[in-house]
Amino acid sequence: MNTQARQAIVTRYLCPTNTKPGRIKATCDRASIIITFPQGEDIVDAHAVAVRALLAKFAAEDGATCSWPAFERWVCGGMPQSSKDAYVWVQLPDLYRFTTGGAAS
């Protein structure tokens, strides 16, 4: 069996306060980023915006020394019910390819 461990990115909704609007925090072992909740986005798409921002931060920091996978190579899943405002994102290994119907081949 050829198991590849991948680092996950966890996104979590942060409720508004008296001084700050609703936000989304994207976190992994390397770093985290907090963005204002993007208006006009549904909840999952808003979390995707935060993941894209974190990946863009890494790409900018690394310059040409590292190529980050396209966002389309990341998939997400919801956290257990007790953390319903959070999602986990993982990068798909190269061996997975998707058909137009979304099934892995």
Secondary structure, DSSP 8 states (H G I E B T S, - for coil): --------EEEEEE---SSS--EEEEE-SS-EEEEE--TT--HHHHHHHHHHHHHHHHHHHHGGG-----GGGEEEEE--GGGTTEEEEEE--TT--B-TTS-B-
